[in-house]
Amino acid sequence: MSKNLHIFTVLSLTAAIIMMGFFIQNGLINLRASERHVEVKGLAEMDIDADIAVWDISFEVSNADLSIARAELEKNKANIQRFLEDYGIAGKDIKVNRLSAYSRKVQDQRVGNVTKFQTVYYINQTIRAQSENVQDIEKATQNTAKLIEKGIVLKNSHARFLFTKLNDVKPDMIARATKNAREAAARFANDSGSEVGSIVNARQGLFQILPRFGGSGGSNSTIEKKLRVITTINFSLNE
């Protein structure tokens, strides 16, 4: 290889290395610039009311005579239905579930060293009241003492107040959470001398339905609720 060719080759490689360094350096700078972003959370809350109420009333009768127990069950069922009707809950809003029964040997009497047992039959049933008139069911649940006064043994009385129209309010809630997040990003950008750009990526959090005024009963125990969503959004930052 001639001396001139060798020098030319060395100079060419040197120039290539310098140019490569220039492009790499500028590429890293541009990459860093493109990575300028801020991650913030946006909150949106809305007061909502339950739009449907479901009340399960379980009751039980017992007697050593199965036919008497069965007649008592029918009497209690009729009394519960009349009770519900007094609060405007009737017809399609009432569903009577299948009954269940079992028997048990219980001590009847003890004569000397001999204990006598008898068979007692237990029959229980559940009546479900379900209505969009949630205030009617709420009033009824507050007066279950009237059922007890009629001799009805309640095994369980559980009312749930549900909000079923989440899809109707989702778009507005997400828009409000996004606006809240952008406002938070704008405050950060202002402090850093930047401007908020477009959304890089976003993660929508779960919608939560909470009791509006707190409490330990859970969101289904009250008509008044609070809907909440928190989104996590990455915004680009522009110089």
JOBELDA-V272296 format. One record per residue. RES is the residue in three letters. OMEGA is omega as a letter, one per 40 degrees, with the letter a starting at -180 (NA if undefined). Layout:
RES,OMEGA ; RES,OMEGA
This chain:
MET,a ; SER,a ; LYS,a ; ASN,a ; LEU,i ; HIS,i ; ILE,a ; PHE,a ; THR,i ; VAL,i ; LEU,a ; SER,i ; LEU,i ; THR,i ; ALA,a ; ALA,i ; ILE,i ; ILE,a ; MET,i ; MET,i ; GLY,i ; PHE,a ; PHE,i ; ILE,a ; GLN,a ; ASN,i ; GLY,i ; LEU,i ; ILE,i ; ASN,i ; LEU,i ; ARG,i ; ALA,a ; SER,a ; GLU,i ; ARG,a ; HIS,i ; VAL,i ; GLU,a ; VAL,i ; LYS,i ; GLY,a ; LEU,i ; ALA,i ; GLU,a ; MET,i ; ASP,a ; ILE,i ; ASP,i ; ALA,i ; ASP,i ; ILE,i ; ALA,i ; VAL,a ; TRP,i ; ASP,a ; ILE,i ; SER,a ; PHE,a ; GLU,i ; VAL,i ; SER,i ; ASN,i ; ALA,i ; ASP,a ; LEU,a ; SER,i ; ILE,i ; ALA,a ; ARG,i ; ALA,i ; GLU,i ; LEU,a ; GLU,i ; LYS,i ; ASN,i ; LYS,i ; ALA,i ; ASN,i ; ILE,i ; GLN,i ; ARG,i ; PHE,i ; LEU,i ; GLU,i ; ASP,a ; TYR,i ; GLY,a ; ILE,a ; ALA,i ; GLY,a ; LYS,a ; ASP,a ; ILE,i ; LYS,i ; VAL,a ; ASN,a ; ARG,i ; LEU,i ; SER,a ; ALA,i ; TYR,i ; SER,a ; ARG,i ; LYS,i ; VAL,a ; GLN,a ; ASP,i ; GLN,i ; ARG,i ; VAL,a ; GLY,i ; ASN,a ; VAL,i ; THR,i ; LYS,i ; PHE,i ; GLN,i ; THR,i ; VAL,a ; TYR,i ; TYR,i ; ILE,i ; ASN,a ; GLN,i ; THR,i ; ILE,i ; ARG,i ; ALA,a ; GLN,a ; SER,i ; GLU,i ; ASN,a ; VAL,a ; GLN,i ; ASP,i ; ILE,i ; GLU,i ; LYS,a ; ALA,a ; THR,a ; GLN,a ; ASN,i ; THR,i ; ALA,i ; LYS,i ; LEU,i ; ILE,i ; GLU,i ; LYS,i ; GLY,a ; ILE,i ; VAL,a ; LEU,i ; LYS,i ; ASN,i ; SER,a ; HIS,i ; ALA,i ; ARG,i ; PHE,a ; LEU,i ; PHE,a ; THR,a ; LYS,a ; LEU,a ; ASN,a ; ASP,a ; VAL,a ; LYS,a ; PRO,a ; ASP,a ; MET,i ; ILE,i ; ALA,i ; ARG,i ; ALA,i ; THR,i ; LYS,i ; ASN,i ; ALA,i ; ARG,i ; GLU,i ; ALA,i ; ALA,i ; ALA,i ; ARG,i ; PHE,a ; ALA,i ; ASN,i ; ASP,a ; SER,i ; GLY,a ; SER,i ; GLU,a ; VAL,i ; GLY,a ; SER,i ; ILE,i ; VAL,i ; ASN,a ; ALA,i ; ARG,i ; GLN,i ; GLY,i ; LEU,i ; PHE,i ; GLN,i ; ILE,a ; LEU,i ; PRO,a ; ARG,a ; PHE,i ; GLY,a ; GLY,a ; SER,a ; GLY,a ; GLY,a ; SER,a ; ASN,a ; SER,a ; THR,i ; ILE,a ; GLU,a ; LYS,i ; LYS,i ; LEU,a ; ARG,i ; VAL,i ; ILE,i ; THR,i ; THR,a ; ILE,i ; ASN,i ; PHE,i ; SER,i ; LEU,i ; ASN,i ; GLU,NA
